[in-house]
């Protein structure tokens, strides 16, 4: 199918994605033909990005359907003919090699007619052009054969300004096209896995005006563009959550509920759904997940967990000093899924019988600030990364936190533990408070560091060094007593309020 008309393609703003768009446009400016690979989970905005990168007269977009390869082949020929004006029929291109030759021929004809015209051909949901990985490898081999042929190389002095973009949401399958052993290995001039938005761009798309609602929107809807695009900024956050996520007919609720059903290659989807639910309920280790779901703790469960992690539904985490043989811990990676399993699924029955607005008032709103505590930790890390270059902050190779016990077996929980690239260790606390936090938060943090050091944690010894930075993020800001206590400690400190998270002129 063709891309949307130019007037529609550029009528809606494209949030973020500036780097991707610039790099794709740079490929088109080259005289020689180029291949690009774009992957990313469903609803992350791959097609929207591609439809907003070039003028409509420059690019052809075909989105393969989840049907037979033969039906996709025939539809592709019809669409090429409609777009290019070439008098071709499906019978004229009976194989995939003939299809790719046709695409090259169309691009060369366009270049001959208008030397300044670059051609972009996007084959979206490319994985549907074949049945299974073996079939897709065969299609890739046909493309490679044409890419190496004289049709592409052309005569000396007759360059072919053509970019072919292969895009798809079957992430593992698509990424394998660029891997070793693939017919297209080494052929791609650009590969990229499109990620969900960070809090900053999610807030831009959601459109709320207050900083707290911007943070709450990210903590509830996450960074998936499709979920955020459903928000009506003319309505309150409560009204949006009620209508989109709590209502049995809510648009985002239905997208979340059916997300796993839409993933290619997942058999026994009910088992995958049960695993995600178990992890959302707090079963973070494989044995606990097995007990909660009734599945065997075997190779099959490990494969399912690996698949859910690769698809972006789960993520692994552990203490910053975890050993390689420590048990892997899992958590739900997507905020919308976390919110769904915390507030929607447990209330599914009552939401069928009572107004969603009442469930929001009685079962969600009273617990939302507690829920946002851990969500705000993610935002604190993203905010640091976003501002690190502009403010010349120390580089953080990998963010972490630490949970454990001291020598007296008393619990310790430290929100931020980040070994720095320069060898120091930055630690800190993140608070989703309404009011400014007092000196007690700083003193408790330093006390936990000393207790962790006494328990033999090497990173805690590093964090107690006088030059080790402290990183505090408090939504409600800081009292003068807090600032005085931090200054007295002698540690370099970064102290950001909620306003600083959204402002490049924060207090350092």
Residue pairs with C-beta under 8 A, 6 or more apart in sequence:
1 61
1 62
1 63
1 75
1 79
2 60
2 61
2 62
2 79
2 82
2 83
3 9
3 50
3 51
3 56
3 59
3 60
3 61
3 122
4 51
4 56
5 56
6 55
6 56
6 57
9 51
9 52
9 56
10 52
12 52
14 21
14 48
14 49
14 52
15 197
15 201
15 204
15 205
15 225
16 197
16 201
16 204
17 45
17 49
17 52
17 194
20 49
20 192
20 194
21 49
21 52
21 53
23 190
23 192
24 36
24 50
24 53
24 163
24 165
24 190
25 53
25 54
27 34
27 36
27 163
27 189
27 190
28 34
28 54
28 58
28 118
28 120
28 161
28 163
29 118
30 161
31 159
31 161
32 159
32 160
32 161
33 104
33 107
33 147
33 152
33 160
33 161
33 162
33 163
33 164
34 162
34 163
34 164
34 189
34 190
35 147
35 163
35 164
35 166
35 184
35 187
35 188
35 189
35 190
36 163
36 164
36 165
36 166
36 188
36 189
36 190
36 191
36 192
37 165
37 166
37 167
37 174
37 175
37 177
37 178
37 188
37 190
37 191
37 192
38 46
38 49
38 50
38 165
38 166
38 167
38 168
38 191
38 192
38 194
39 46
39 167
39 168
39 169
39 171
39 174
39 175
39 191
39 192
39 193
39 194
40 46
40 169
40 171
40 193
40 194
40 195
41 169
41 171
41 196
41 311
41 312
42 169
42 259
42 262
42 263
43 224
43 225
43 226
43 227
43 255
43 259
44 194
44 195
44 196
44 224
44 225
44 226
45 194
45 225
45 226
46 124
46 167
46 169
46 194
47 61
47 63
47 124
47 167
48 225
49 194
50 59
50 61
50 122
50 124
50 165
50 167
51 61
53 59
53 120
54 120
58 117
58 118
58 119
58 120
59 119
59 120
59 121
59 122
60 79
60 80
60 83
60 84
60 119
60 120
60 121
60 122
61 122
61 124
62 75
62 76
62 79
62 80
62 121
62 122
62 123
62 124
63 124
63 125
64 72
64 76
64 123
64 124
64 125
64 126
64 127
64 128
64 129
65 71
65 72
65 75
65 125
65 128
66 125
66 128
66 264
67 128
68 131
69 128
69 129
69 130
69 131
69 135
69 139
72 128
72 129
73 90
73 93
73 96
73 99
73 129
74 90
76 99
77 88
77 89
77 90
77 92
77 93
77 99
77 102
78 90
80 86
80 88
80 102
80 103
80 106
81 87
81 88
81 89
84 106
84 109
84 110
86 102
86 105
86 106
86 109
88 102
92 98
92 102
93 99
93 101
93 102
95 142
96 129
96 138
96 139
96 142
96 143
97 142
97 145
97 146
99 142
100 142
100 143
100 146
100 147
101 146
101 149
101 151
103 121
103 164
104 146
104 151
104 152
104 160
104 162
105 151
106 119
107 119
107 121
107 160
107 161
107 162
108 151
108 154
108 160
108 162
110 117
110 119
111 117
111 119
111 160
111 161
111 162
117 161
118 161
118 162
118 163
119 161
119 162
119 163
120 162
120 163
120 164
120 165
121 162
121 163
121 164
121 165
122 164
122 165
122 167
123 129
123 164
123 165
123 166
123 167
124 167
124 168
125 167
125 168
125 169
126 136
126 166
126 167
126 168
126 174
126 177
127 136
127 168
127 169
127 170
127 173
127 174
127 264
129 136
129 139
130 136
130 138
130 139
133 173
133 176
136 173
136 177
137 182
137 183
140 177
140 182
140 183
140 184
141 183
143 164
143 183
143 184
144 183
144 184
144 187
146 152
147 184
147 187
152 160
152 162
154 160
166 174
166 177
167 174
168 174
169 264
170 263
170 264
170 265
171 193
171 310
171 311
171 312
172 310
173 264
173 265
175 193
176 182
177 184
177 188
178 184
178 185
178 188
178 191
179 185
195 223
196 202
196 222
196 223
196 224
196 225
196 312
196 334
197 205
197 223
197 224
197 225
197 228
198 223
198 382
198 386
199 214
199 215
199 218
199 223
199 378
199 379
199 382
199 383
199 501
200 382
200 383
200 386
200 502
201 223
202 217
202 218
202 221
202 222
202 223
202 228
203 214
203 215
203 217
203 218
203 502
205 225
205 228
205 229
205 231
206 214
206 217
206 218
206 221
206 228
206 231
206 233
207 231
207 233
208 214
208 217
208 233
208 237
211 498
211 499
211 501
211 502
212 475
212 498
213 237
214 502
215 372
215 375
215 376
215 379
215 475
215 498
215 501
216 237
216 368
216 372
217 228
217 231
217 237
217 240
218 335
218 375
218 379
219 335
219 339
219 371
219 372
219 375
219 376
219 379
220 237
220 241
220 245
220 335
220 336
220 339
221 227
221 228
221 231
221 244
221 245
221 252
221 335
221 336
221 339
222 334
222 335
222 336
222 337
222 338
223 335
224 334
224 336
226 255
227 244
227 252
227 255
227 256
227 336
230 244
230 251
230 252
231 240
231 244
232 239
232 240
235 243
238 357
238 360
238 365
241 360
241 364
242 356
242 357
242 359
242 360
243 250
243 356
244 250
244 251
244 252
244 253
245 252
245 253
245 256
245 336
245 339
245 340
245 343
245 344
246 253
246 343
246 344
246 347
246 351
246 356
246 359
246 360
246 364
247 253
247 351
247 356
248 351
248 352
248 356
250 356
252 336
253 340
253 344
256 336
256 337
256 340
256 344
257 340
259 313
259 337
260 266
260 269
260 272
260 273
260 276
260 313
261 269
263 269
263 311
266 272
266 307
271 293
271 295
271 304
272 304
272 307
272 308
274 293
274 294
274 295
275 289
275 293
275 295
275 301
275 304
275 305
275 308
275 314
276 308
276 313
276 314
276 332
276 337
276 341
277 341
277 345
278 288
278 289
278 292
278 293
279 289
279 314
279 330
279 331
279 332
280 332
280 337
280 338
280 341
280 342
281 292
281 341
283 289
283 291
283 292
284 329
284 330
284 331
285 327
285 328
285 329
285 330
286 297
286 301
286 302
286 305
286 327
286 328
286 330
287 297
287 327
289 295
289 301
289 305
289 330
290 296
290 297
290 301
295 301
295 304
305 314
305 330
308 314
309 315
309 316
309 330
309 333
312 333
312 334
313 332
313 333
313 334
313 337
314 330
314 331
314 332
314 333
315 330
315 331
315 332
315 333
316 328
316 329
316 330
317 329
317 330
317 331
318 326
318 328
318 329
319 326
319 400
319 401
319 402
319 403
319 404
319 417
320 400
320 401
320 402
320 417
320 418
320 419
320 459
321 402
321 457
321 458
321 459
332 338
332 341
335 375
338 375
339 371
342 371
343 363
343 364
343 367
343 371
344 351
347 359
347 363
350 359
350 363
351 359
369 432
369 434
372 432
373 430
373 431
373 432
376 430
376 431
376 432
376 473
376 475
377 401
377 415
377 416
377 430
379 501
380 415
380 416
380 430
380 471
380 473
380 496
380 501
381 396
381 399
381 416
383 473
383 496
383 500
383 501
384 393
384 396
384 471
384 494
385 396
387 393
387 504
387 506
388 394
388 395
388 396
390 504
391 504
391 506
391 508
393 494
394 420
394 421
394 422
394 424
394 426
394 469
395 420
395 421
395 422
396 418
396 420
396 421
396 426
397 419
397 420
397 421
398 418
398 419
399 416
399 418
400 417
400 418
400 419
401 413
401 414
401 415
401 416
401 417
402 412
402 413
402 414
402 417
402 452
402 457
402 459
403 411
403 412
403 413
403 414
404 411
404 412
404 452
404 455
404 457
405 411
405 412
405 455
406 412
406 451
406 452
406 454
406 455
407 451
407 454
407 455
410 451
412 448
412 451
412 452
413 448
414 427
414 429
414 445
414 448
414 449
414 452
415 428
415 429
415 430
416 426
416 427
416 428
416 429
416 430
416 471
417 425
417 426
417 427
417 459
417 463
418 425
418 426
418 427
418 471
419 425
419 426
419 459
419 462
420 426
420 469
424 462
424 465
424 467
424 468
424 469
425 459
425 462
425 463
425 465
425 468
426 463
426 468
426 469
426 470
426 471
427 445
427 449
427 463
427 468
427 470
427 471
428 445
428 470
428 471
428 472
428 473
428 494
429 441
429 442
429 445
429 472
429 473
430 472
430 473
430 474
431 437
431 441
431 472
431 473
431 474
431 475
431 476
432 475
433 474
433 475
433 476
434 475
434 476
435 476
436 474
436 476
436 477
436 478
436 479
436 482
437 472
437 474
437 476
437 477
437 478
437 479
437 482
438 479
438 481
438 482
439 479
439 481
439 482
439 484
439 485
441 472
441 474
441 482
442 470
442 472
442 482
442 485
442 486
442 489
443 485
445 470
446 464
446 489
449 460
449 463
449 464
450 460
450 464
452 459
452 460
453 460
453 461
453 463
453 464
462 468
466 490
466 491
467 491
467 492
468 491
469 491
469 492
469 493
469 494
470 486
470 489
470 491
470 492
470 493
470 494
471 493
471 494
472 478
472 482
472 486
472 493
472 494
472 495
472 496
473 495
473 496
473 497
473 501
474 495
474 496
474 497
474 498
475 497
475 498
476 497
476 498
477 497
477 498
477 499
478 495
478 497
482 495
483 495
486 493
486 495
487 493
494 508
495 507
495 508
496 506
496 507
497 506
497 507
499 506
500 506
500 507
